């Protein structure tokens, strides 16, 4: 059974990509889910593939479902279209569009065909990641476990960042907790 390896580039930055391995008998719906999983996106929005050429021009649409929009030709439905029926050459290209409001675009290119499958893998699967995936809904990683690990590794906790540093007052003079305590004590004695 042939295994197709597709490289999926994020349109905004080609240094960010994912390699997805999939059987030639899987459908475009399986490829759609594998791409979303590899970029850590949810599966809540509209999506479509376009058959493409070497110039990345849009061709026949392979859609998740038929949407209320004008079509030049009736779209194919992802769950009905087996991938090998649309692969016409060794460097076949597709454009993948996800979430029509945010307009996530990915360039999908066939980069390899293996005759034998790896028994250790469950297809479809992501076999290579390069670069940090864009965040689907804004900033990514603010509460991510990787950030917590980095804070712990480099001791970036707020109290640790203050150690060894003093604050400055309006005159640019450094103050510390000990100075503040001394001033409070002096005020209560009124200098006597």
VOPAGU-2260 file (C-alpha; in pm, 1 decimal, decimal comma):
REM VOPAGU-2260
SITE   aa  ch    i         X         Y         Z
SITE  UNK   A    0       0,0       0,0       0,0
SITE  UNK   A    1     143,4     337,6    -101,3
SITE  UNK   A    2     211,3     603,1     161,2
SITE  UNK   A    3     192,0     963,6      45,2
SITE  UNK   A    4     394,8    1224,5     228,7
SITE  UNK   A    5     257,8    1577,0     204,0
SITE  UNK   A    6     441,7    1887,6     322,1
SITE  UNK   A    7     196,6    2150,2     448,7
SITE  UNK   A    8     337,8    2502,9     456,2
SITE  UNK   A    9     170,6    2789,5     637,2
SITE  UNK   A   10     117,4    3050,6     365,3
SITE  UNK   A   11     244,0    3339,1     582,9
SITE  UNK   A   12     581,0    3175,0     657,2
SITE  UNK   A   13     717,9    2886,4     452,0
SITE  UNK   A   14     973,3    2801,4     721,5
SITE  UNK   A   15     677,1    2671,1     925,4
SITE  UNK   A   16     557,3    2339,5     792,4
SITE  UNK   A   17     433,4    1993,4     886,2
SITE  UNK   A   18     492,6    1667,5     702,0
SITE  UNK   A   19     189,7    1439,9     704,2
SITE  UNK   A   20     206,0    1075,6     598,8
SITE  UNK   A   21    -118,4     924,1     476,7
SITE  UNK   A   22    -228,0     614,5     285,8
SITE  UNK   A   23    -326,1     668,6     -75,7
SITE  UNK   A   24    -664,3     509,9       5,9
SITE  UNK   A   25    -752,9     770,7     270,6
SITE  UNK   A   26    -989,8    1053,4     186,1
SITE  UNK   A   27    -933,5    1427,9     181,4
SITE  UNK   A   28   -1135,5    1442,3     503,1
SITE  UNK   A   29    -861,2    1231,7     669,3
SITE  UNK   A   30    -596,1    1467,6     531,7
SITE  UNK   A   31    -797,3    1768,4     654,9
SITE  UNK   A   32    -807,5    1626,1    1009,1
SITE  UNK   A   33    -437,9    1533,6    1003,0
SITE  UNK   A   34    -339,2    1888,2     899,9
SITE  UNK   A   35    -551,5    2043,2    1174,2
SITE  UNK   A   36    -408,0    1808,1    1434,3
SITE  UNK   A   37     -50,1    1875,3    1323,5
SITE  UNK   A   38    -101,3    2252,7    1364,3
SITE  UNK   A   39    -299,6    2208,6    1688,8
SITE  UNK   A   40    -613,9    2366,7    1541,5
SITE  UNK   A   41    -966,4    2266,6    1637,3
SITE  UNK   A   42   -1213,8    2117,8    1391,4
SITE  UNK   A   43   -1497,2    2371,4    1425,4
SITE  UNK   A   44   -1480,5    2569,1    1101,5
SITE  UNK   A   45   -1540,9    2542,5     730,9
SITE  UNK   A   46   -1261,8    2406,1     515,5
SITE  UNK   A   47   -1178,2    2332,8     156,0
SITE  UNK   A   48    -895,9    2204,4     -62,9
SITE  UNK   A   49    -823,9    2333,2    -411,9
SITE  UNK   A   50    -640,5    2128,1    -668,9
SITE  UNK   A   51    -341,5    2339,3    -773,6
SITE  UNK   A   52     -52,8    2364,3   -1016,2
SITE  UNK   A   53     313,2    2467,2    -984,0
SITE  UNK   A   54     210,5    2835,4    -974,2
SITE  UNK   A   55     -28,2    2770,1    -682,6
SITE  UNK   A   56    -334,7    2866,6    -883,5
SITE  UNK   A   57    -666,4    2739,7    -751,8
SITE  UNK   A   58    -836,2    2464,7    -946,2
SITE  UNK   A   59   -1121,5    2225,8    -868,8
SITE  UNK   A   60   -1255,6    2258,9    -514,3
SITE  UNK   A   61   -1272,7    1965,8    -273,4
SITE  UNK   A   62   -1488,1    2095,9       8,7
SITE  UNK   A   63   -1584,3    1973,1     355,6
SITE  UNK   A   64   -1946,1    2030,4     254,5
SITE  UNK   A   65   -2135,9    2234,7      -1,2
SITE  UNK   A   66   -2153,7    2595,9     119,5
SITE  UNK   A   67   -2386,1    2880,9      24,8
SITE  UNK   A   68   -2159,7    3049,2    -224,9
SITE  UNK   A   69   -2130,2    3053,4    -602,6
SITE  UNK   A   70   -1917,9    2777,0    -755,1
SITE  UNK   A   71   -1761,0    2771,8   -1100,7
SITE  UNK   A   72   -1801,5    2392,7   -1090,7
SITE  UNK   A   73   -1983,0    2173,2    -841,4
SITE  UNK   A   74   -1739,8    2102,5    -553,1
SITE  UNK   A   75   -1625,4    1754,1    -466,1
SITE  UNK   A   76   -1689,3    1650,2    -103,9
SITE  UNK   A   77   -1382,0    1562,1     108,5
SITE  UNK   A   78   -1529,9    1250,3     265,3
SITE  UNK   A   79   -1615,6    1109,9     -79,9
SITE  UNK   A   80   -1285,5    1179,2    -256,0
SITE  UNK   A   81    -998,8     933,1    -214,5
SITE  UNK   A   82    -661,0    1106,7    -228,8
SITE  UNK   A   83    -507,5     889,3    -501,5
SITE  UNK   A   84    -785,2     992,5    -745,4
SITE  UNK   A   85    -667,7    1355,3    -729,7
SITE  UNK   A   86    -291,3    1297,8    -735,4
SITE  UNK   A   87    -198,6    1350,4   -1099,7
SITE  UNK   A   88     180,4    1376,9   -1069,5
SITE  UNK   A   89     481,4    1326,4    -840,8
SITE  UNK   A   90     473,4    1688,2    -715,1
SITE  UNK   A   91      97,5    1734,3    -690,6
SITE  UNK   A   92      -5,4    2051,5    -509,2
SITE  UNK   A   93    -319,2    2153,1    -323,4
SITE  UNK   A   94    -421,5    2470,4    -144,0
SITE  UNK   A   95    -592,8    2411,7     188,4
SITE  UNK   A   96    -814,4    2685,8     329,2
SITE  UNK   A   97    -952,6    2665,3     681,9
SITE  UNK   A   98   -1189,2    2896,0     872,8
SITE  UNK   A   99   -1320,7    3130,3     604,5
SITE  UNK   A  100   -1344,0    3417,4     856,6
SITE  UNK   A  101    -977,5    3399,6     965,1
SITE  UNK   A  102    -863,4    3274,2     622,5
SITE  UNK   A  103    -595,3    3026,6     722,9
SITE  UNK   A  104    -418,0    2918,3     403,4
SITE  UNK   A  105    -177,8    2627,7     372,8
SITE  UNK   A  106      14,3    2510,7      69,8
SITE  UNK   A  107       8,7    2129,3      49,4
SITE  UNK   A  108     266,8    1956,6    -168,8
SITE  UNK   A  109     331,0    1589,3    -231,5
SITE  UNK   A  110     700,5    1538,7    -152,0
SITE  UNK   A  111     739,5    1161,6    -137,9
SITE  UNK   A  112     567,8     831,9    -215,1
SITE  UNK   A  113     671,6     521,0     -21,0
SITE  UNK   A  114     572,1     175,7    -136,3
SITE  UNK   A  115     590,9      28,3     212,2
SITE  UNK   A  116     427,5     160,6     525,7
SITE  UNK   A  117     595,1     182,1     864,8
SITE  UNK   A  118     425,3     -70,1    1094,4
SITE  UNK   A  119     506,5     148,9    1397,4
SITE  UNK   A  120     293,4     439,2    1270,4
SITE  UNK   A  121     -82,3     483,4    1265,5
SITE  UNK   A  122    -185,8     663,8     948,4
SITE  UNK   A  123    -254,1     944,9     887,8
SITE  UNK   A  124      12,4    1101,1    1109,9
SITE  UNK   A  125     244,1    1398,2    1136,0
SITE  UNK   A  126     600,6    1277,1    1091,5
SITE  UNK   A  127     786,5    1608,7    1095,5
SITE  UNK   A  128     726,9    1954,3    1239,4
SITE  UNK   A  129     932,6    2260,6    1161,4
SITE  UNK   A  130     879,0    2597,4    1328,8
SITE  UNK   A  131     625,1    2708,0    1586,0
SITE  UNK   A  132     269,6    2672,0    1463,1
SITE  UNK   A  133      61,8    2989,2    1444,2
SITE  UNK   A  134    -199,6    3032,7    1715,2
SITE  UNK   A  135    -548,8    2974,9    1586,5
SITE  UNK   A  136    -716,3    3219,1    1826,9
SITE  UNK   A  137    -461,3    3490,8    1905,4
SITE  UNK   A  138    -162,5    3468,6    2135,2
SITE  UNK   A  139     -23,5    3125,8    2189,4
SITE  UNK   A  140     168,1    2993,0    2482,8
SITE  UNK   A  141      77,6    3242,2    2755,2
SITE  UNK   A  142     -47,8    2961,4    2976,4
SITE  UNK   A  143     114,3    2681,6    2783,4
SITE  UNK   A  144     293,6    2405,4    2974,0
SITE  UNK   A  145     611,2    2479,4    2776,0
SITE  UNK   A  146     616,9    2833,1    2916,0
SITE  UNK   A  147     576,2    2698,3    3268,2
SITE  UNK   A  148     868,5    2462,2    3209,0
SITE  UNK   A  149    1080,5    2751,4    3080,4
SITE  UNK   A  150     987,2    2966,7    3381,9
SITE  UNK   A  151    1090,9    2686,6    3611,1
SITE  UNK   A  152    1412,1    2608,0    3424,7
SITE  UNK   A  153    1531,1    2967,4    3409,6
SITE  UNK   A  154    1373,4    3077,3    3739,4
SITE  UNK   A  155    1154,0    3340,9    3575,8
SITE  UNK   A  156     901,9    3364,3    3860,6
SITE  UNK   A  157     818,2    3728,8    3949,3
SITE  UNK   A  158     966,7    3709,8    4298,9
SITE  UNK   A  159    1288,5    3559,7    4160,1
SITE  UNK   A  160    1318,0    3841,3    3908,1
SITE  UNK   A  161    1312,5    4098,8    4189,1
SITE  UNK   A  162    1599,0    3936,9    4382,7
SITE  UNK   A  163    1904,0    4161,9    4374,0
SITE  UNK   A  164    1718,3    4456,8    4223,1
SITE  UNK   A  165    1586,7    4762,6    4402,3
SITE  UNK   A  166    1313,6    5000,8    4303,4
SITE  UNK   A  167    1368,0    5369,6    4230,9
SITE  UNK   A  168    1162,7    5661,0    4363,1
SITE  UNK   A  169    1065,9    5977,7    4170,1
SITE  UNK   A  170    1411,9    6131,7    4228,9
SITE  UNK   A  171    1587,8    5829,2    4078,9
SITE  UNK   A  172    1718,4    5719,2    4418,3
SITE  UNK   A  173    1713,7    5349,0    4487,2
SITE  UNK   A  174    1488,5    5224,8    4759,0
SITE  UNK   A  175    1448,8    4885,3    4913,0
SITE  UNK   A  176    1221,0    4725,4    5166,4
SITE  UNK   A  177    1482,6    4781,8    5441,2
SITE  UNK   A  178    1499,2    5157,7    5361,7
SITE  UNK   A  179    1120,3    5182,0    5369,7
SITE  UNK   A  180    1111,7    5009,5    5707,7
SITE  UNK   A  181    1378,4    5248,4    5845,5
SITE  UNK   A  182    1182,5    5553,7    5723,6
SITE  UNK   A  183     864,4    5427,3    5888,5
SITE  UNK   A  184    1052,1    5371,1    6217,5
SITE  UNK   A  185    1209,4    5718,2    6201,9
SITE  UNK   A  186     870,8    5884,6    6146,9
SITE  UNK   A  187     716,9    5717,0    6451,0
SITE  UNK   A  188     998,4    5845,7    6674,6
SITE  UNK   A  189     986,7    6196,0    6527,8
SITE  UNK   A  190    1366,6    6210,9    6557,0
SITE  UNK   A  191    1376,9    6201,5    6942,9
